[in-house]
Structures are given as C-alpha cells and as structure tokens.
Amino acid sequence: MKKIKPSRKKKIKISACYIVKNAAEDLKISLQSLSKSVDEIVVVDTGSSDNTIEVAKSFGAKIFQDLWHDDFSAPRNIALQNSTGDWIIFLDADEFFSDATAGNIRFAVERADSFNKAGLLINLVNIDRDNDFKILDNTYLLRIFKRLPLLHYVGRIHEELRVGKKNFSNITLTPPNVLTIYHTGYSKSLSRSKAERNLKMLLAELEETDEPQRVYAYIAECYSGLEDYGNAEKFARLDIESGKKNTTFASISYRIILNILAKDTSRLADRKKFAALAAENFSDLPEFHAELAECFAAEGNYKNAIETMTKALEKFKNYKGVEPSLFDASMANFAEKRIKLWQTRLTGE
C-alpha cells in the first residue's frame, strides 16, 4: 500500500507594494532590501518623468499607473487590489529594510502568521541623509499586514488601514533586531516642502471628512513645521480635546503645545496643565514627567520638582513602550543636574 506523505503547509505568498513618483534612486535601494524575500512586487506610479518605472521593471514589478489627485489612499488601494499575496509589505519608496534585518522578513511574516496575528508594527528610524545619516527619531508603524476581506486605506494623507469600517487590529510588535526600516524622507532639505504639500491635502480632507478628529494632530504638526504656532496650537488643542488616539505617535499634539507654551513664561499655568495631562495620559513616557518637573521648579516648588524629575529618570530606565520617547541619555544626564540644582535651592531656603 502506497504511503501518503504528510502535506506540507502552503508557502506564504508575500507581495511588496509601493506608490511612487520620480523616486528612481530611492526605489532601487528599497527594492534591493526586500526583493529576495517577496514573491511579487506591485508598483503604482502617479506620473513619474524620471526612470522610476524602468527601475521597478528591472526588479520584475507589475506596473500600474494612476493620475495624481492629492490623495494617497487612492493609489494605495489600487496596489492592494492588484496584489495577490497572503501578506503584504507596503513601503514608501524612501523606506528600506536595514542590512542587518532584511534577511528576517519571511521569518517574521511566517512567525506572525503561525500565531494568527494580522499585522506587524515595525521599528521605523527616520534618518537625515543630508547630515551624515544622523538619526532623527524613531517610531513603530504598520508596514506588514495580512490580506483580509474589505481591506482598504482611508484618508488623503497619513492614510490608515481599515477592514470595512473597522480599524485594523490584531497587531504585534516586532523587535528592532528582527526588523528595522530606515526612512530618509524627512531630511531637513525636504521637511518644509513636505509640510506645505501635506497641509494642503489635510485641509482639503478636513473640509470633506466626517472624521475631522483623524487629521487635527497632523494639521498641527504641519503648522508647527511651518512655524505658524498660532494655528499649530489651535489644532493641537482640538486634537487633545477629541480624546486619545490609537496611533503610534498619539502624543504629538502634547509635544507641540508644550513646546509653544515653554517659549512664553507668562503662560506657565497653561503649560503646567498640559504637562500634567500629558503625564497622566502617557504615564510611561519620561519626557512628560520631566516637563511637569520643570513647571514645578518654575513655580519654586522644588520638592515636587525633584520628586517628579526622579520619576522621569525611573521611567527612562525602564521604558519599553511603543510610543516614541525622545528622552535620551543626554536628557537623563541633564535631569540629574537639575535635581542637584533644585536640592541645593530647597536646602538653601
């Protein structure tokens, strides 16, 4: 009797998706970082005049073209509709997997699939290629996800994945040593032009959306980047008033408004109010406790300042959250010096 061999689990098909325009150099770097790990590459071009399409074709990509209508979700959805993978990697052309982790792509996808997860939050590191590739900051973003029914993007810009009308869920965090993506799109030479472009689309979306709270923080960030601090504060307040968001940089409006308030000593009470609210809503982030400590010190309340700054240092030493923390070793060193100064003033009273 012929033996029946146990069936092997079907290989997971991975699609890499992009929307691009005049990004030949960046796209080549990005495709080099993942092409050996994926089964399909889908590129939607929105009007390139350089050799972007030729670069994509050289990697065997399926090319689709779509006119640009100040809406990032539209071409993203075209890419989704024309990809056939079980899992999808959706990168911007100026994003690429680090050399140290690119070889882990399939492992990470297969592991997530085996645990019935639907998406991967990946450590994304913003670097300034105009300044010796200096690291600017990092965050965690959904860049790899399972194909699900009714999957689509919403929003003209800062697009969000939805499954029907529901937010995308069942996501797991991928350690940076497993997968890390570098992003060069916020180099200083590009920042202002991007802020102007983004603001135009965000204000258009604000006029037509029934979810205005989705864009308040993004609008505040654009105005802050353009140094229009009046409008930056206005939209940061609207965002905070609309409640905490389920995004990976939900604290941005607090950061914007605290930065504005710190410039004006006459607004200390307002600054303290928002610092306390930020420390409450993002209790694991050390920088908001440090900000509140500075407010106490400005009032002359050195006892509370010392206690609160000590808490900030404890949070720094133990921080393992997803929300990006900007409190680094140099800030910790500064915090320790501030505590010593306040102790001297407290004992001298």
RAFENGI-V132423 format. One record per residue. N is the residue number from 0. RES is the residue in one small letter. D_CENTER is the distance of its C-alpha to the mean C-alpha in Angstrom with 2 decimals. Layout:
n->N res->RES d_center->D_CENTER
n->N res->RES d_center->D_CENTER
This chain:
n->0 res->m d_center->58.25
n->1 res->k d_center->55.13
n->2 res->k d_center->52.22
n->3 res->i d_center->48.98
n->4 res->k d_center->46.01
n->5 res->p d_center->43.05
n->6 res->s d_center->40.37
n->7 res->r d_center->37.22
n->8 res->k d_center->33.88
n->9 res->k d_center->32.66
n->10 res->k d_center->30.24
n->11 res->i d_center->26.73
n->12 res->k d_center->26.02
n->13 res->i d_center->22.59
n->14 res->s d_center->21.56
n->15 res->a d_center->19.11
n->16 res->c d_center->18.09
n->17 res->y d_center->17.19
n->18 res->i d_center->17.76
n->19 res->v d_center->19.11
n->20 res->k d_center->21.27
n->21 res->n d_center->23.03
n->22 res->a d_center->20.75
n->23 res->a d_center->23.51
n->24 res->e d_center->22.80
n->25 res->d d_center->19.08
n->26 res->l d_center->19.76
n->27 res->k d_center->22.53
n->28 res->i d_center->20.50
n->29 res->s d_center->17.86
n->30 res->l d_center->20.74
n->31 res->q d_center->22.63
n->32 res->s d_center->19.95
n->33 res->l d_center->20.16
n->34 res->s d_center->23.36
n->35 res->k d_center->25.55
n->36 res->s d_center->23.50
n->37 res->v d_center->23.33
n->38 res->d d_center->26.23
n->39 res->e d_center->25.23
n->40 res->i d_center->23.24
n->41 res->v d_center->22.76
n->42 res->v d_center->22.03
n->43 res->v d_center->22.20
n->44 res->d d_center->23.29
n->45 res->t d_center->23.28
n->46 res->g d_center->26.04
n->47 res->s d_center->25.90
n->48 res->s d_center->28.91
n->49 res->d d_center->28.33
n->50 res->n d_center->28.69
n->51 res->t d_center->25.28
n->52 res->i d_center->27.18
n->53 res->e d_center->29.59
n->54 res->v d_center->26.91
n->55 res->a d_center->25.48
n->56 res->k d_center->29.05
n->57 res->s d_center->29.81
n->58 res->f d_center->27.40
n->59 res->g d_center->29.08
n->60 res->a d_center->26.44
n->61 res->k d_center->27.45
n->62 res->i d_center->27.04
n->63 res->f d_center->26.70
n->64 res->q d_center->26.87
n->65 res->d d_center->25.78
n->66 res->l d_center->26.44
n->67 res->w d_center->23.58
n->68 res->h d_center->23.60
n->69 res->d d_center->20.61
n->70 res->d d_center->18.76
n->71 res->f d_center->15.99
n->72 res->s d_center->16.64
n->73 res->a d_center->20.27
n->74 res->p d_center->20.05
n->75 res->r d_center->17.35
n->76 res->n d_center->19.88
n->77 res->i d_center->22.63
n->78 res->a d_center->20.97
n->79 res->l d_center->20.64
n->80 res->q d_center->24.24
n->81 res->n d_center->25.56
n->82 res->s d_center->24.02
n->83 res->t d_center->26.14
n->84 res->g d_center->24.20
n->85 res->d d_center->24.06
n->86 res->w d_center->20.44
n->87 res->i d_center->18.01
n->88 res->i d_center->15.51
n->89 res->f d_center->13.66
n->90 res->l d_center->12.38
n->91 res->d d_center->12.40
n->92 res->a d_center->15.51
n->93 res->d d_center->13.99
n->94 res->e d_center->12.16
n->95 res->f d_center->14.54
n->96 res->f d_center->15.23
n->97 res->s d_center->16.79
n->98 res->d d_center->20.58
n->99 res->a d_center->20.84
n->100 res->t d_center->18.86
n->101 res->a d_center->19.40
n->102 res->g d_center->22.61
n->103 res->n d_center->21.04
n->104 res->i d_center->19.37
n->105 res->r d_center->22.34
n->106 res->f d_center->22.99
n->107 res->a d_center->19.58
n->108 res->v d_center->20.01
n->109 res->e d_center->23.63
n->110 res->r d_center->23.02
n->111 res->a d_center->20.53
n->112 res->d d_center->23.06
n->113 res->s d_center->25.90
n->114 res->f d_center->24.38
n->115 res->n d_center->23.86
n->116 res->k d_center->20.08
n->117 res->a d_center->18.41
n->118 res->g d_center->14.88
n->119 res->l d_center->12.99
n->120 res->l d_center->9.66
n->121 res->i d_center->9.34
n->122 res->n d_center->8.66
n->123 res->l d_center->6.99
n->124 res->v d_center->9.03
n->125 res->n d_center->9.28
n->126 res->i d_center->13.06
n->127 res->d d_center->15.71
n->128 res->r d_center->18.28
n->129 res->d d_center->20.62
n->130 res->n d_center->21.02
n->131 res->d d_center->21.92
n->132 res->f d_center->18.39
n->133 res->k d_center->17.58
n->134 res->i d_center->14.36
n->135 res->l d_center->12.52
n->136 res->d d_center->9.82
n->137 res->n d_center->7.47
n->138 res->t d_center->4.80
n->139 res->y d_center->5.47
n->140 res->l d_center->4.95
n->141 res->l d_center->8.36
n->142 res->r d_center->10.02
n->143 res->i d_center->13.52
n->144 res->f d_center->15.57
n->145 res->k d_center->19.24
n->146 res->r d_center->21.19
n->147 res->l d_center->22.33
n->148 res->p d_center->24.84
n->149 res->l d_center->23.69
n->150 res->l d_center->20.17
n->151 res->h d_center->18.68
n->152 res->y d_center->15.91
n->153 res->v d_center->16.35
n->154 res->g d_center->15.51
n->155 res->r d_center->16.43
n->156 res->i d_center->12.96
n->157 res->h d_center->9.37
n->158 res->e d_center->11.33
n->159 res->e d_center->11.47
n->160 res->l d_center->13.60
n->161 res->r d_center->16.85
n->162 res->v d_center->19.99
n->163 res->g d_center->22.70
n->164 res->k d_center->21.97
n->165 res->k d_center->20.10
n->166 res->n d_center->16.41
n->167 res->f d_center->15.45
n->168 res->s d_center->16.34
n->169 res->n d_center->17.85
n->170 res->i d_center->14.74
n->171 res->t d_center->15.11
n->172 res->l d_center->13.21
n->173 res->t d_center->14.13
n->174 res->p d_center->15.33
n->175 res->p d_center->14.22
n->176 res->n d_center->17.89
n->177 res->v d_center->17.87
n->178 res->l d_center->14.92
n->179 res->t d_center->12.68
n->180 res->i d_center->11.16
n->181 res->y d_center->11.66
n->182 res->h d_center->10.35
n->183 res->t d_center->13.07
n->184 res->g d_center->12.26
n->185 res->y d_center->11.80
n->186 res->s d_center->15.15
n->187 res->k d_center->17.32
n->188 res->s d_center->19.66
n->189 res->l d_center->17.17
n->190 res->s d_center->15.34
n->191 res->r d_center->18.14
n->192 res->s d_center->18.95
n->193 res->k d_center->15.45
n->194 res->a d_center->15.44
n->195 res->e d_center->18.89
n->196 res->r d_center->18.13
n->197 res->n d_center->15.14
n->198 res->l d_center->17.30
n->199 res->k d_center->20.14
n->200 res->m d_center->18.38
n->201 res->l d_center->16.87
n->202 res->l d_center->20.37
n->203 res->a d_center->21.93
n->204 res->e d_center->19.85
n->205 res->l d_center->20.73
n->206 res->e d_center->24.36
n->207 res->e d_center->24.38
n->208 res->t d_center->22.03
n->209 res->d d_center->23.34
n->210 res->e d_center->19.94
n->211 res->p d_center->19.56
n->212 res->q d_center->17.57
n->213 res->r d_center->14.59
n->214 res->v d_center->14.40
n->215 res->y d_center->15.78
n->216 res->a d_center->12.76
n->217 res->y d_center->11.52
n->218 res->i d_center->15.19
n->219 res->a d_center->15.53
n->220 res->e d_center->12.81
n->221 res->c d_center->14.73
n->222 res->y d_center->18.02
n->223 res->s d_center->17.10
n->224 res->g d_center->16.23
n->225 res->l d_center->19.57
n->226 res->e d_center->21.30
n->227 res->d d_center->22.52
n->228 res->y d_center->22.25
n->229 res->g d_center->24.52
n->230 res->n d_center->22.34
n->231 res->a d_center->19.16
n->232 res->e d_center->20.95
n->233 res->k d_center->22.31
n->234 res->f d_center->19.10
n->235 res->a d_center->17.44
n->236 res->r d_center->20.60
n->237 res->l d_center->20.48
n->238 res->d d_center->17.03
n->239 res->i d_center->18.28
n->240 res->e d_center->21.53
n->241 res->s d_center->20.08
n->242 res->g d_center->18.89
n->243 res->k d_center->15.96
n->244 res->k d_center->13.20
n->245 res->n d_center->12.05
n->246 res->t d_center->8.28
n->247 res->t d_center->5.90
n->248 res->f d_center->6.19
n->249 res->a d_center->9.64
n->250 res->s d_center->11.46
n->251 res->i d_center->10.64
n->252 res->s d_center->13.98
n->253 res->y d_center->15.93
n->254 res->r d_center->14.85
n->255 res->i d_center->15.88
n->256 res->i d_center->19.12
n->257 res->l d_center->20.10
n->258 res->n d_center->19.81
n->259 res->i d_center->22.07
n->260 res->l d_center->24.48
n->261 res->a d_center->24.90
n->262 res->k d_center->26.45
n->263 res->d d_center->29.26
n->264 res->t d_center->31.49
n->265 res->s d_center->33.27
n->266 res->r d_center->30.25
n->267 res->l d_center->30.14
n->268 res->a d_center->30.78
n->269 res->d d_center->27.83
n->270 res->r d_center->25.58
n->271 res->k d_center->26.95
n->272 res->k d_center->26.44
n->273 res->f d_center->22.70
n->274 res->a d_center->22.33
n->275 res->a d_center->24.27
n->276 res->l d_center->22.28
n->277 res->a d_center->18.94
n->278 res->a d_center->20.66
n->279 res->e d_center->21.91
n->280 res->n d_center->18.81
n->281 res->f d_center->16.62
n->282 res->s d_center->19.65
n->283 res->d d_center->18.14
n->284 res->l d_center->16.30
n->285 res->p d_center->19.01
n->286 res->e d_center->18.21
n->287 res->f d_center->19.17
n->288 res->h d_center->22.39
n->289 res->a d_center->23.06
n->290 res->e d_center->22.67
n->291 res->l d_center->25.09
n->292 res->a d_center->27.42
n->293 res->e d_center->27.66
n->294 res->c d_center->28.64
n->295 res->f d_center->31.34
n->296 res->a d_center->32.60
n->297 res->a d_center->32.81
n->298 res->e d_center->35.03
n->299 res->g d_center->37.12
n->300 res->n d_center->36.20
n->301 res->y d_center->35.88
n->302 res->k d_center->36.44
n->303 res->n d_center->33.35
n->304 res->a d_center->31.40
n->305 res->i d_center->32.38
n->306 res->e d_center->31.64
n->307 res->t d_center->28.16
n->308 res->m d_center->27.21
n->309 res->t d_center->28.65
n->310 res->k d_center->26.38
n->311 res->a d_center->23.34
n->312 res->l d_center->24.63
n->313 res->e d_center->25.15
n->314 res->k d_center->21.61
n->315 res->f d_center->20.43
n->316 res->k d_center->22.81
n->317 res->n d_center->21.75
n->318 res->y d_center->17.99
n->319 res->k d_center->16.40
n->320 res->g d_center->13.71
n->321 res->v d_center->10.21
n->322 res->e d_center->9.12
n->323 res->p d_center->8.58
n->324 res->s d_center->12.16
n->325 res->l d_center->13.48
n->326 res->f d_center->16.98
n->327 res->d d_center->18.34
n->328 res->a d_center->21.91
n->329 res->s d_center->23.15
n->330 res->m d_center->22.16
n->331 res->a d_center->23.91
n->332 res->n d_center->26.93
n->333 res->f d_center->27.01
n->334 res->a d_center->26.82
n->335 res->e d_center->29.82
n->336 res->k d_center->31.75
n->337 res->r d_center->31.10
n->338 res->i d_center->32.48
n->339 res->k d_center->35.58
n->340 res->l d_center->36.13
n->341 res->w d_center->35.94
n->342 res->q d_center->38.26
n->343 res->t d_center->40.74
n->344 res->r d_center->40.64
n->345 res->l d_center->40.97
n->346 res->t d_center->43.99
n->347 res->g d_center->45.48
n->348 res->e d_center->45.69
